Amino acid sequence: MKKSKRWKLLLTGAALLSAFTYGRYSMTAHWETITTSFLKSDKPYGGGAFRIHGEQVISLKLAGQPITFKPASESKDPDVAEPTEEWMNDSSERLKRMSVAFLRGTLETGLTRTFQHRGQDAAWWYSSDWRTVYISTAWMDYKAPKLPNGFLPQITKLWRSSDGGQTWTPLTWPEDHDIEQLLFLDPQRGYAIGWGPHVWRTADGGHSWREIEAPALAVIAGKPRKTFDGVNLGPDGVLRVACYVDQSAAIKASSLVYRLAWDQSTFEQDVVLPNQTVVDLQSSPATAQGYSLYALSKLGLPRNIDDPKDNGRRTGALSVWGDAQRSAVQQVRTFDERLMLDGLSVGKQGVLLVYATDASGGGAPVDLTFLTKDFGKSWHDLDDSSAQGGYFDPDTNTQYALFAYTLKKRRL
């Protein structure tokens, strides 16, 4: 899914805190099993970007057409599995047949598909009561001729449901405008973020859209499918975007974070993260004192894909600042360069989770989750390496994880 993180389908600054403790331990015993047959009846297998509220469940998932095989007696070589139809041998044909599906139901009765459309990728937004849902789909014909810019054409569609996903209304949307993220303040007011990068705003439930000019330094000539490095919509409706800027005579190599309030039509600079590339940008839930912004970043220059010696490994950093414009940035901690940073979740009362992958060894990559419950003063390593998907609910500080068909949760 678009911009998905491992716990969501699913993150610079000044002074490092003087001291923190770090512990490695397993929290497997704290998992509570919810069900052992989650989405078992929906084929192909997968939980998608699911959400749980009590017994109610919604999910947005990608699905390919099932691959079937001829009986051994009908195969050219009885020792080699032979697909039933020729297209099943062609990866481009298999991708063309993928679809996006929305499901809704309960843990007890199971989920039913109420939406399905062709696509290899998707974005969604849902209101807190799940009554309003937006879905965008992105589909490519992998055998189509490439465009003059060297890319395959992509067809983007946009839908809205006002009855919890039971019925869907197609919205007018230019199909050549990609949507990477859908972020809304409420069912009527929100943003669509796409390649370019581009930002569009709607105030009438998606019936009309107005483009907001992206920050000039975020746009690079010759890269029409460039995206922001991080995007966040704060609890007060302020949209923030992060982009890396190469060193020039006017600026040092940095990630710049820009902000846009709902009543503004132009982005303003928020903070500068020197010598960093943002991986994820998240905000904490609102409190009486406001809220905080967190950036998970890689220190140093971005990976040089033209240099075979550059493996892309960089020291990671987690930074925080306040919601007021141009607040001071504080670096909470750093992470070993062997780790590939995947994403960040921010909960209530100082709960933060950083997701990473360690692929530095000779074996299979190891998924790691780093947890702090005190705003980054002490850290622990959670045991979730066998999970195959899930998400974190910041309103309840609850983590959900899917282990095959077994759905579990734990309160952090």
C-alpha positions in Angstrom: 0.0 0.0 0.0 1.0 3.6 -0.4 3.5 4.8 2.1 2.8 1.8 4.2 4.9 1.0 7.3 5.2 -2.4 8.9 2.7 -1.6 11.6 0.3 0.5 9.6 -1.0 -1.0 6.1 0.1 -0.2 7.5 9.0 8.8 11.1 17.9 15.7 13.3 18.5 18.2 15.0 20.6 19.7 17.8 21.7 17.9 21.0 21.7 14.2 21.8 20.2 13.5 25.2 23.0 13.0 27.6 22.0 9.5 28.7 19.5 6.8 28.0 19.2 3.2 28.9 18.6 0.4 26.4 17.4 -3.1 27.1 16.7 -6.1 24.9 13.9 -8.4 25.9 11.0 -10.4 24.6 7.4 -9.3 25.1 5.9 -12.4 23.5 4.1 -13.3 26.7 2.3 -10.0 26.7 0.5 -10.8 23.4 -3.2 -11.5 23.8 -4.8 -13.7 21.1 -7.9 -12.2 19.5 -8.7 -14.9 16.9 -7.0 -17.8 15.2 -8.9 -17.5 11.9 -8.5 -13.9 10.9 -9.5 -13.4 7.2 -9.0 -17.1 6.6 -11.9 -17.3 4.2 -10.8 -14.5 1.9 -8.4 -15.6 -0.8 -5.6 -15.0 -1.5 -4.3 -15.0 2.0 -3.4 -11.7 3.7 -4.8 -9.3 6.3 -4.1 -6.2 4.2 -4.2 -2.8 6.0 -6.7 -3.9 8.6 -8.1 -1.9 11.5 -9.9 -3.2 14.6 -12.6 -1.5 16.8 -14.1 -3.9 19.3 -15.5 -6.7 17.2 -15.7 -4.6 14.0 -13.0 -4.9 11.3 -12.2 -3.1 8.1 -9.4 -4.0 5.7 -7.9 -2.7 2.5 -5.9 -5.4 0.7 -4.3 -6.2 -2.7 -5.3 -9.4 -4.3 -4.0 -11.3 -7.3 -6.0 -13.9 -9.3 -5.3 -17.4 -8.0 -2.7 -19.5 -9.8 -3.9 -23.0 -10.6 -2.0 -26.0 -12.0 -2.7 -28.8 -14.3 -2.9 -32.4 -13.1 0.5 -34.1 -13.5 -1.0 -36.3 -16.2 -1.6 -33.3 -18.4 1.7 -31.5 -17.8 4.5 -31.6 -20.3 6.8 -32.7 -17.5 5.0 -34.5 -14.6 7.7 -33.5 -12.2 7.3 -29.8 -12.9 4.1 -27.9 -11.9 2.5 -26.3 -15.0 0.0 -23.4 -14.6 -3.5 -24.0 -16.0 -3.4 -20.9 -18.3 -0.5 -19.3 -20.2 -0.8 -15.9 -18.5 0.0 -17.5 -15.1 3.6 -17.9 -16.4 3.9 -14.2 -17.2 4.8 -11.8 -14.3 3.5 -8.8 -16.3 0.2 -10.5 -16.9 -0.1 -11.5 -13.2 0.4 -7.9 -12.2 -2.2 -6.7 -14.6 -4.7 -8.9 -13.0 -4.2 -7.6 -9.4 -7.0 -5.8 -7.7 -7.7 -3.6 -4.6 -10.4 -4.8 -2.3 -12.1 -3.3 0.7 -13.6 -5.6 3.3 -15.8 -5.1 6.3 -17.2 -7.4 9.0 -16.7 -8.7 12.5 -14.2 -11.0 14.1 -16.9 -13.5 14.7 -18.8 -13.6 11.4 -15.8 -12.8 9.1 -15.3 -10.1 6.5 -17.1 -9.5 3.2 -15.7 -7.6 0.1 -17.8 -4.5 -0.6 -15.4 -2.9 -3.1 -13.0 -4.3 -5.7 -11.2 -2.6 -8.6 -8.1 -3.4 -10.6 -4.9 -2.0 -9.1 -1.4 -2.8 -7.9 -1.4 -0.1 -5.2 -3.9 2.0 -3.2 -4.3 4.7 -0.6 -7.2 5.2 1.8 -8.6 7.3 4.6 -11.5 6.6 7.0 -13.3 8.7 9.6 -13.1 7.9 13.3 -16.5 6.3 13.1 -15.6 4.4 9.9 -18.7 5.9 8.2 -16.8 7.8 5.6 -14.1 6.0 3.6 -12.0 7.2 0.6 -10.1 4.8 -1.6 -7.7 5.6 -4.5 -6.4 2.9 -6.8 -3.4 2.8 -9.0 -3.2 0.4 -12.0 -0.5 -0.1 -14.6 -0.5 -2.1 -17.8 3.0 -3.6 -17.5 3.0 -4.5 -21.2 2.0 -1.0 -22.4 4.5 1.2 -24.3 6.4 3.6 -22.0 5.7 7.3 -22.0 8.3 9.8 -23.4 9.6 10.2 -19.9 10.5 6.5 -19.7 7.8 5.5 -17.2 4.8 3.2 -17.7 1.4 5.1 -17.7 -0.6 4.7 -14.5 -4.4 5.0 -14.2 -5.6 6.5 -10.9 -9.2 6.3 -9.7 -10.8 7.8 -6.6 -14.0 6.6 -4.7 -15.9 7.6 -1.6 -18.3 5.8 0.7 -20.6 7.5 3.1 -22.2 4.4 4.6 -19.2 2.6 6.0 -18.1 0.9 2.8 -21.5 -0.6 1.8 -21.8 1.5 -1.3 -19.3 3.5 -3.3 -19.4 6.6 -5.4 -16.7 7.3 -8.0 -15.3 10.8 -7.7 -14.0 12.9 -10.6 -10.2 12.7 -10.7 -7.6 13.1 -13.5 -6.5 9.5 -14.0 -2.9 10.5 -14.8 -2.5 12.2 -11.4 -1.1 9.7 -8.9 -2.3 9.6 -5.3 0.2 8.4 -2.7 -1.7 9.5 0.4 -5.1 10.6 1.5 -5.1 12.8 4.6 -8.3 14.4 5.9 -9.3 16.7 8.8 -12.9 15.5 8.6 -15.1 13.8 6.0 -15.3 17.0 3.9 -11.8 18.6 4.2 -8.6 16.9 3.2 -5.6 16.5 1.0 -4.4 14.1 -1.7 -0.6 13.8 -2.0 0.9 12.5 -5.2 3.9 12.2 -7.5 5.7 15.4 -8.5 5.3 16.0 -5.6 1.8 17.4 -5.9 -0.6 18.5 -3.2 -4.4 18.9 -3.8 -7.0 20.1 -1.3 -10.7 19.5 -1.1 -13.3 21.2 1.1 -16.4 19.5 -0.3 -15.9 15.8 0.2 -13.7 15.2 -2.8 -16.1 16.6 -5.4 -13.7 19.3 -6.3 -9.9 19.7 -5.8 -7.5 22.7 -5.8 -3.8 22.2 -6.2 -1.5 23.8 -3.6 1.9 24.7 -5.0 4.5 22.4 -3.5 7.6 24.0 -2.0 9.9 24.9 -4.8 12.9 23.0 -3.4 10.8 19.8 -3.2 10.5 19.7 -7.0 13.3 18.5 -9.2 13.3 19.0 -13.0 13.3 15.7 -14.8 11.9 13.7 -11.9 8.1 13.8 -12.4 7.5 10.9 -10.0 9.4 12.3 -7.1 7.7 12.1 -3.7 8.0 13.8 -0.4 10.3 12.0 2.1 7.7 12.4 4.8 4.1 13.7 5.1 2.1 14.3 8.3 -1.3 15.9 9.0 -1.2 17.1 12.6 -4.2 16.9 15.0 -4.7 20.7 14.5 -5.0 20.2 10.7 -1.5 21.5 9.9 0.0 19.6 6.9 3.7 19.1 7.0 6.0 17.7 4.3 9.7 16.9 4.3 12.2 16.9 1.5 15.9 16.6 1.1 17.9 19.5 -0.4 21.4 19.2 -1.8 24.0 21.7 -0.6 24.2 24.9 -2.6 25.6 28.4 -2.1 22.4 29.4 -0.3 21.8 26.3 1.9 23.6 23.4 3.5 22.6 19.8 2.7 19.5 19.3 4.8 16.0 18.0 5.1 13.5 20.9 5.1 10.1 20.5 6.8 7.4 22.8 5.5 4.0 23.5 7.1 0.6 24.5 5.7 -2.4 25.4 7.9 -5.9 24.9 6.5 -6.5 28.6 6.0 -3.2 29.0 4.2 -2.5 28.6 0.4 1.3 28.6 0.6 3.7 26.4 2.4 6.0 28.0 5.0 9.3 26.6 6.4 8.9 24.9 9.7 12.3 23.4 10.7 15.6 22.4 9.2 17.2 19.0 9.9 20.9 19.4 8.9 22.7 16.6 7.1 19.7 14.3 7.3 17.2 12.4 5.0 13.8 11.9 6.5 12.4 8.4 6.5 9.1 9.1 8.3 7.4 12.1 9.8 4.7 11.6 12.6 2.9 13.7 15.1 1.8 12.8 18.7 -1.8 12.9 19.8 -3.0 16.3 20.9 -2.9 17.4 24.6 -3.8 20.6 26.4 -0.2 21.7 25.8 -0.3 21.0 22.1 1.5 18.1 20.3 5.0 17.1 19.1 6.5 16.3 15.8 8.9 13.3 15.4 11.2 12.7 12.4 13.0 9.4 11.8 16.0 10.1 9.6 19.2 8.8 8.1 22.3 10.9 8.8 24.5 11.9 5.9 24.0 12.2 2.2 21.3 10.1 0.5 22.4 6.8 -1.1 24.3 7.3 -4.4 22.7 4.7 -6.6 25.5 5.2 -9.2 28.2 4.2 -6.7 28.3 0.4 -6.3 30.3 0.9 -3.0 27.4 2.8 -1.4 25.2 0.3 0.3 22.9 3.0 1.6 23.6 2.2 5.3 23.6 5.3 7.4 23.4 6.0 11.1 19.7 6.6 12.0 18.4 9.4 14.2 15.1 10.2 15.9 14.3 13.9 16.5 11.5 15.9 18.1 10.1 19.4 18.1 7.0 21.3 19.1 4.0 22.2 17.0 4.8 25.9 17.1 6.4 27.2 13.9 10.3 27.1 13.9 10.5 25.3 17.3 13.9 24.0 18.5 14.7 20.5 17.4 16.1 18.0 19.9 17.7 14.7 18.8 16.3 11.9 21.0 18.6 9.0 20.0 20.6 7.4 17.2 20.5 3.9 15.6 23.3 1.7 14.4 24.1 2.1 10.7 23.5 -1.7 10.2 19.8 -1.1 10.6 17.5 -0.1 7.7 14.9 2.2 9.2 11.3 1.3 8.1 9.0 3.6 10.0 7.8 5.2 13.2 4.6 5.2 15.4 3.8 7.7 18.0 1.3 7.1 20.8 0.1 8.8 24.0 2.1 9.6 27.1 5.6 9.2 25.6 5.1 5.9 23.7 7.2 5.7 20.6 8.0 2.7 18.3 10.7 2.6 15.7 10.6 -0.2 13.2 13.9 -1.4 11.5 15.4 -4.3 9.7 18.8 -5.8 10.3 20.1 -7.3 7.0 23.8 -7.1 7.9 24.2 -10.8 8.8 24.5 -13.7 6.5 21.0 -15.1 7.2 17.5 -13.8 6.7 16.8 -10.2 7.6 15.6 -9.7 11.1 12.7 -7.3 11.9 13.2 -5.2 15.0 11.0 -2.8 16.9 12.4 -0.4 19.4 10.0 0.9 22.1 10.2 3.8 24.6 7.5 4.7 27.1 9.1 7.8 28.4 9.7 10.0 25.4 13.0 8.4 24.5 14.8 8.3 27.8 14.9 4.4 27.9 14.4 1.9 25.1 13.6 -1.8 24.7 13.7 -4.2 21.8 10.3 -6.0 21.2 10.0 -9.5 19.9 7.8 -9.4 16.8 10.1 -10.9 14.2 7.5 -13.5 13.0 4.6 -11.0 12.5 3.3 -10.8 9.0 1.5 -7.4 9.3 -0.3 -5.2 11.7 -0.6 -1.7 13.0 -0.4 0.6 16.0 -3.4 2.4 17.4 -2.1 5.7 18.9 -5.3 6.5 20.7 -5.1 3.4 22.9 -1.3 2.6 22.7 -2.3 -0.8 21.4 -0.2 -2.8 18.9 -1.9 -5.4 16.6 0.0 -8.1 14.8 -0.9 -10.9 12.5 0.9 -14.3 12.8 -0.5 -16.4 9.8 -4.2 -16.5 10.7 -3.7 -15.6 14.3 -4.4 -12.0 15.3 -2.9 -10.7 18.5 -2.7 -7.4 20.4 -0.7 -5.9 23.2 -1.2 -2.7 25.2 2.1 -0.8 25.5 
